Amino acid sequence: MSHFEQADAAASADRDLPTNSEVLMGDAATPDHSAEPPRSPRDFRWGAATAAFQIEGATSADGRGESIWDVFTRTPGRVLEGTTAEVAADSYRRYGDDVALLATLGVDDYRFSIAWPRVQPTGAGPANEPGLAYYDRLVDALLAEGIAPVPTLYHWDLPQPLEAAGGWLNRDTAARFADYAALVVDRLGDRVARWITLNEPAMTTLQGYALGTQAPGHALMMGALPTAHHQLLAHGLAVAAIRARGSAEVGITNNHTLVVPATDAPGDRLAAGAFDLVYNRIFAGPVLTGAYPDLSAFGLDAMPGLADGDLELIGAPLDFYGVNFYNPTRVAAASDGSEFATAGLPFEPVEFEGVPTTGFGWPIVPAAFTELLVSLDRDYGERLPPIVITENGASFPDEVVDGAVHDERRTAYLAEHIDAVRAAIELGVDVRGYYLWSLLDNFEWAEGYTQRFGLVHVDFESGERVPKDSFEWYRELIARERVARNQENGAA
């Protein structure tokens, strides 16, 4: 019996994988919202999200250091069309415009990220004062508009000197992150009530170190596993640093996908279980339970790099759990001769059949969102803190026509996925907020400027911002929810 066959029982116990037909037919018990969409809970918070490297630009301004993404974008062939983020949406200089857009939108919260190399140019040592001053101004501008700042401390922009010393393969990077977190919280903690430690550590491990498709561009395959542990250790150390500095709420953001076996054939279900393990459970399990799932599927008795006391730090209780969701993933057993089989992996993502897709080619299956949230609640139970949807959105090839952007497909995607969140709430999942990705069109990592996720169209040459039809739709939704919330609070 192979390692993957031996691990299948453990995988099945941790997560009961749905069938392809169950997801496509919406058998996650989604309520019928055809008449009138239900309101969200009274304390539900609406927001929008961005990330520093994707919108700020000004990559060499005011003492900012170099990040792994600065190096990656300059490397020929790494980014589509050879573009960089030197200007991006120019939000470092135009943050006031963006805060004004958020105020018009009417959001409760704004999730943004703080650029580590802007605060600590080398990843160590004292803070760079102009860098911290920028985030001071941003936080104050948000609070002046009644918008709660929700900073993410790490959204992929590791200082390049730390990468030169081993990056997330080096356990010391976790300690450096905790020092950086303390610098930021000491400066902003008097005004910030909610912190997110890391954004999508799975993507850093899988795309950045295993496959090499994102910064820092290493193709280590299973040799990338230590980066998962070191990121989670960094999270645990940062949680301790934040807790030591006050009563602010703290959480982490993990990217989750609902894994669907291509068929009910045993080989496909084994493959889906292995993919679910490496994409979802390795990153959720330690944070929520203080333990890694069974890793015998990869021939491992324990997580590489694990030391005494690590899991106590990683599994410290959280105030909320951030979930990013874009699409489900259909998985089959790796076919002979495929790049996955050649790399020694048992799984191979395959396309869904007969479903619409985004501009990225990602399948649009809103019922999968409900099922994903329900499965997290089922699998982790009382150990799962309240959920905040920290990213959800879609890219489409938008154009400005006569001063307007008519993005009906994005509006439909958002409406369907917000209804999917409401369905999960009705089924008992404790979801406290929804942050749409993204406020602005931005630099979309290795895709450069070819994918637009924003509620606001950005002309990347002039910096001009044009709110899209989806912006107005989201503004109206939030306004309706706020009126209903105020009425309920008044009646309470």
C-alpha positions in Angstrom: 0.0 0.0 0.0 1.4 3.5 -1.0 1.9 6.4 1.4 -1.2 8.1 -0.2 -3.4 5.0 0.3 -2.3 4.7 3.9 -3.2 8.3 4.5 -6.6 8.2 2.8 -8.4 7.1 6.0 -7.0 10.0 7.9 -7.9 12.4 5.1 -11.5 11.1 5.0 -11.8 11.5 8.8 -10.7 15.1 8.7 -12.8 16.1 5.7 -15.6 14.4 3.9 -14.9 15.4 0.3 -18.0 16.2 -1.8 -18.7 14.8 -5.2 -18.5 16.8 -8.4 -22.3 16.6 -8.9 -23.0 17.7 -5.3 -21.1 20.9 -5.8 -22.4 21.7 -9.2 -26.0 21.0 -8.2 -25.7 23.1 -5.1 -26.4 20.2 -2.7 -24.8 22.1 0.1 -28.4 23.0 1.1 -28.2 26.6 -0.2 -31.5 28.3 0.8 -33.6 29.8 -2.0 -32.9 33.6 -2.2 -35.0 34.2 -5.4 -37.6 36.2 -3.6 -35.7 38.6 -1.3 -32.1 38.2 -0.1 -32.0 37.9 3.7 -30.1 40.4 5.7 -26.8 39.6 7.3 -26.5 39.4 11.1 -26.7 42.7 13.0 -23.0 42.8 13.8 -21.8 41.8 10.3 -19.1 44.1 8.9 -18.6 45.0 5.2 -15.3 45.9 3.8 -12.9 46.0 0.9 -9.3 44.7 0.7 -6.0 45.6 -1.0 -2.3 44.7 -0.6 0.7 47.0 -0.4 2.8 45.7 -3.2 -0.2 45.5 -5.6 -1.3 49.1 -5.1 1.3 51.3 -3.5 4.0 51.8 -6.1 6.8 54.1 -4.9 9.0 51.0 -4.5 12.1 53.1 -3.8 10.6 56.1 -2.1 11.3 57.3 1.5 13.9 54.6 2.3 11.8 51.5 1.4 14.0 48.4 1.0 13.8 45.8 -1.7 11.4 42.9 -1.5 11.4 39.5 -3.1 8.7 40.7 -5.5 10.9 43.6 -6.6 13.6 41.1 -7.6 11.1 38.7 -9.1 9.4 41.3 -11.3 12.8 42.4 -12.7 13.7 38.8 -13.7 13.0 38.2 -17.4 10.1 35.9 -18.1 8.7 35.9 -14.5 5.9 38.5 -15.0 3.5 38.6 -18.0 4.5 41.4 -20.4 7.5 42.2 -18.2 5.7 44.8 -16.1 6.7 45.8 -12.6 5.0 47.4 -9.6 7.1 50.5 -9.5 3.9 52.6 -10.0 1.0 50.1 -9.7 -2.1 52.1 -8.6 0.2 54.8 -7.1 -1.7 54.5 -3.8 1.3 55.5 -1.7 0.9 59.0 -3.1 -2.9 58.9 -3.8 -4.0 57.2 -0.6 -6.3 60.2 0.1 -8.2 59.5 -3.1 -8.6 55.9 -2.1 -9.8 56.7 1.4 -12.4 59.0 -0.2 -13.5 56.1 -2.4 -13.9 53.9 0.6 -15.9 56.6 2.4 -18.2 56.8 -0.7 -18.5 53.1 -0.7 -19.6 53.1 2.9 -17.5 50.2 4.2 -17.1 49.5 7.9 -13.6 48.1 7.5 -10.6 48.5 5.1 -8.2 45.6 5.0 -4.8 46.7 3.6 -1.3 45.4 4.1 1.8 47.0 5.6 4.9 46.5 3.5 7.6 45.0 5.6 10.5 46.5 3.5 8.9 49.9 3.9 9.0 49.6 7.7 12.2 47.5 8.0 14.3 47.9 4.8 16.6 45.0 5.5 14.1 42.9 7.6 15.9 43.7 10.8 16.9 46.7 13.0 15.0 49.9 13.8 12.0 51.1 12.0 12.3 53.3 8.9 10.5 56.4 10.1 9.1 57.6 6.8 7.6 54.2 6.1 5.8 54.0 9.5 4.7 57.6 9.0 2.9 56.7 5.8 0.8 54.1 7.6 0.2 56.6 10.4 -1.4 58.9 7.9 -3.4 56.2 6.3 -4.8 54.9 9.6 -5.7 58.5 10.7 -7.4 59.2 7.3 -9.5 56.0 7.6 -10.5 56.8 11.2 -11.5 60.3 10.2 -14.0 58.8 7.9 -15.3 56.3 10.4 -13.6 53.3 8.7 -11.9 50.8 10.9 -8.3 49.9 9.6 -7.6 46.2 9.4 -3.9 45.8 8.6 -2.3 42.6 7.4 1.3 42.5 8.6 2.6 40.2 5.8 1.2 40.0 2.3 4.1 38.3 0.5 6.6 41.1 0.3 9.5 39.6 2.2 12.6 41.9 2.5 15.1 40.6 0.0 18.0 40.5 2.5 16.0 37.9 4.5 15.5 35.9 1.3 19.3 36.0 0.7 19.7 34.5 4.2 17.3 31.6 3.3 13.9 33.3 3.4 11.1 31.2 4.8 13.3 28.2 4.6 15.2 29.8 7.5 13.6 29.4 10.9 15.2 32.7 11.9 12.8 34.6 9.5 10.0 33.8 11.9 11.8 35.6 14.7 12.5 38.5 12.5 8.8 38.8 11.6 7.9 38.9 15.3 10.3 41.8 15.8 8.8 43.6 12.8 5.3 43.0 14.1 6.2 44.5 17.4 7.6 47.7 15.7 4.3 48.2 13.8 2.0 47.4 16.7 3.9 49.8 19.0 3.3 52.6 16.5 -0.2 51.9 15.3 -1.7 49.8 18.1 -3.3 52.7 19.9 -5.7 53.1 16.9 -5.9 49.6 15.3 -8.3 47.2 17.0 -7.9 44.2 14.6 -4.7 42.7 13.1 -4.1 40.0 10.5 -0.7 38.3 10.8 -0.2 36.5 7.5 -1.9 36.4 4.2 -2.2 33.0 2.4 0.9 31.2 3.7 -0.2 28.3 1.4 0.4 30.3 -1.7 3.9 31.4 -0.5 4.8 27.7 0.1 3.1 26.2 -3.0 3.7 28.9 -5.6 6.7 30.7 -4.2 8.9 27.8 -3.0 7.4 24.6 -4.4 6.4 25.5 -8.0 8.4 28.7 -8.5 5.6 30.5 -10.2 5.6 33.4 -7.7 8.3 35.1 -5.7 10.9 34.1 -4.7 10.6 31.7 -7.6 12.1 28.4 -6.1 10.9 25.1 -7.5 11.6 22.8 -4.5 8.5 20.7 -4.7 8.2 18.8 -1.3 11.4 20.5 -0.2 9.3 23.6 0.3 7.4 22.2 3.3 9.6 23.9 6.0 8.4 27.2 4.7 4.9 26.3 5.7 6.0 25.6 9.3 8.2 28.7 9.5 5.4 31.0 8.3 3.0 29.5 10.9 5.6 29.9 13.6 6.0 33.5 12.5 2.2 33.8 12.9 2.4 32.4 16.4 5.2 34.6 17.5 3.4 37.7 16.1 0.2 36.7 17.9 2.2 36.6 21.2 3.8 40.0 20.4 0.4 41.6 19.7 -1.2 40.1 22.8 1.6 41.5 24.9 0.8 45.0 23.7 -2.9 45.3 24.4 -6.3 43.9 23.8 -6.5 44.1 20.0 -8.1 41.3 18.1 -5.9 39.1 16.0 -6.3 36.5 13.3 -4.7 34.9 10.3 -5.9 34.7 6.7 -5.8 31.4 4.9 -6.7 30.8 1.3 -9.1 27.9 1.0 -10.5 26.0 -1.9 -13.2 23.3 -1.8 -11.5 20.2 -3.2 -13.8 18.1 -5.4 -12.7 14.7 -6.8 -13.0 14.6 -10.6 -15.0 11.3 -10.2 -15.9 8.9 -7.4 -13.2 6.5 -8.6 -10.9 5.6 -5.7 -7.8 7.0 -7.4 -9.4 10.4 -7.9 -10.7 10.5 -4.3 -7.2 9.6 -3.0 -5.7 12.3 -5.2 -8.3 14.9 -3.9 -7.5 14.0 -0.3 -3.8 14.5 -0.9 -4.4 17.9 -2.5 -6.8 18.9 0.3 -4.1 18.0 2.8 -1.4 20.1 1.2 -3.6 23.1 0.2 -6.0 23.4 3.1 -5.3 21.3 6.2 -1.6 21.7 6.6 -2.3 25.4 7.1 -5.6 25.4 9.0 -5.0 22.4 11.3 -2.0 23.8 13.3 -3.6 27.2 13.8 -7.0 25.8 14.8 -6.1 22.6 16.7 -2.4 23.0 17.6 -1.5 19.9 15.6 -0.5 19.1 12.1 -2.7 16.6 10.2 -1.3 13.1 9.3 1.6 13.7 6.9 2.3 10.1 6.1 0.9 10.8 2.6 4.2 12.5 1.9 6.4 9.9 3.7 6.7 12.1 6.8 6.3 11.3 10.4 6.4 14.9 11.4 6.4 18.4 9.9 10.0 19.4 8.9 11.5 22.0 11.2 9.0 21.3 14.1 10.6 22.0 17.5 9.3 21.7 21.1 6.9 24.5 21.9 6.2 25.5 18.3 2.6 24.1 18.2 1.7 25.9 21.4 2.6 29.2 19.8 1.0 28.4 16.5 -2.2 27.1 18.0 -2.8 30.0 20.4 -6.5 31.0 20.4 -7.6 33.6 17.8 -10.3 36.2 17.8 -11.3 35.5 14.2 -10.2 33.3 11.3 -9.8 34.9 7.9 -11.0 32.9 4.8 -10.0 33.9 1.3 -12.1 32.1 -1.3 -12.3 32.4 -5.1 -13.2 29.0 -6.6 -13.3 25.3 -5.9 -10.7 22.9 -7.4 -11.5 19.7 -9.2 -8.7 17.1 -8.8 -7.9 13.8 -10.5 -5.2 11.2 -10.1 -2.1 12.4 -11.9 -2.0 11.1 -15.4 1.1 9.3 -16.7 3.6 11.7 -18.1 2.0 14.8 -16.7 4.1 17.4 -15.0 2.5 16.5 -11.7 3.3 12.8 -12.1 6.8 13.6 -13.2 7.3 15.7 -10.1 6.1 12.7 -7.9 2.8 14.2 -7.0 -0.3 12.0 -7.0 -2.8 14.7 -8.0 -3.6 16.8 -11.0 -6.1 19.8 -11.1 -8.6 19.4 -13.9 -11.3 21.7 -15.3 -14.9 21.7 -14.2 -17.2 20.9 -17.1 -20.0 23.2 -18.1 -19.5 26.0 -15.6 -18.8 29.7 -16.3 -15.3 31.1 -15.6 -13.7 34.4 -14.6 -11.2 36.3 -16.7 -8.5 34.2 -14.9 -10.3 31.1 -16.1 -11.3 30.2 -12.6 -14.6 28.2 -12.3 -17.6 30.1 -10.9 -19.4 27.8 -8.5 -21.0 29.8 -5.7 -22.4 26.7 -3.9 -18.9 25.6 -3.3 -18.3 28.6 -1.1 -21.2 27.6 1.1 -20.0 24.0 1.3 -16.4 25.2 2.1 -17.6 27.3 5.0 -19.9 24.5 6.3 -17.1 22.0 6.1 -14.7 24.3 8.1 -17.4 24.6 10.8 -18.0 20.8 10.7 -14.4 19.8 10.7 -13.1 22.2 13.4 -16.2 22.8 15.5 -15.6 24.8 18.7 -12.0 25.3 17.8 -13.0 27.5 14.9 -13.3 31.2 15.9 -15.7 33.5 14.1 -14.9 33.7 10.4 -14.3 36.8 8.4 -14.2 36.5 4.6 -11.0 38.5 4.0 -11.0 38.2 0.2 -13.6 37.2 -2.4 -13.9 38.6 -5.9 -13.3 38.0 -9.6 -11.2 39.4 -12.5 -12.8 40.3 -15.8 -11.5 42.3 -18.8 -13.1 45.6 -18.1 -13.0 48.7 -20.3 -14.0 52.3 -19.8 -16.6 53.3 -22.3 -17.9 56.9 -22.3 -16.6 57.3 -18.8 -18.2 54.2 -17.3 -17.4 50.6 -16.7 -20.3 48.2 -17.1 -19.1 45.0 -15.3 -22.2 42.9 -15.1 -20.3 39.6 -14.7 -18.5 40.9 -11.6 -21.7 42.1 -10.0 -23.3 38.8 -10.6 -20.3 36.9 -9.2 -20.3 39.1 -6.1 -24.1 38.8 -5.6 -24.0 35.0 -5.9 -21.1 34.6 -3.5 -22.5 37.0 -0.9 -25.7 34.9 -1.0 -23.5 31.8 -0.6 -22.0 33.3 2.6 -25.6 34.1 3.8 -26.5 30.5 3.1 -23.7 29.3 5.3 -24.8 31.7 8.1 -28.3 30.3 7.9 -26.8 26.8 8.2 -25.1 27.9 11.5 -21.7 29.0 10.4 -20.5 32.0 12.5 -19.4 34.5 9.8 -18.9 38.1 11.0 -17.7 40.0 7.9 -17.1 40.1 4.2 -14.2 42.0 2.6 -14.4 42.2 -1.2 -11.3 41.8 -3.3 -10.5 44.4 -4.5 -11.1 48.1 -4.0 -8.8 48.9 -6.9 -7.5 47.3 -10.1 -3.9 46.5 -9.2 -0.7 44.7 -10.1 -1.8 41.1 -10.1 1.5 39.4 -9.2 2.9 37.2 -12.0 0.0 38.3 -14.3 1.1 41.9 -14.2 -1.7 44.3 -15.2 -3.6 41.8 -17.3 -6.2 40.8 -14.6 -8.6 43.4 -13.1 -10.3 42.6 -9.8 -11.2 46.1 -8.7 -14.5 47.8 -8.0 -12.6 50.8 -9.3 -11.0 50.9 -12.7 -7.4 52.3 -12.6 -5.6 53.8 -15.6 -2.1 52.6 -14.8 -0.5 55.4 -16.9 -2.4 58.4 -15.5 -3.6 56.9 -12.2 -7.2 58.0 -13.0 -9.8 56.1 -10.9 -13.2 55.3 -12.4 -15.7 53.5 -10.1 -17.4 50.6 -12.0 -21.0 49.6 -11.9 -20.1 47.0 -9.3 -18.9 49.8 -7.0 -22.4 51.3 -7.1 -24.0 47.9 -6.6 -21.8 47.2 -3.5 -22.4 50.7 -2.2 -26.2 50.3 -2.4 -26.0 46.8 -0.8 -24.0 48.2 2.2 -26.4 51.1 2.5 -29.4 48.8 2.7 -27.7 46.6 5.2 -26.7 49.6 7.4 -30.3 50.9 7.4 -31.6 47.5 8.5 -28.8 47.2 11.1 -29.7 50.6 12.6 -33.3 49.8 12.7 -32.6 46.5 14.5 -30.2 48.1 16.9 -32.9 50.8 17.6 -35.5 48.1 18.3 -33.2 46.1 20.5 
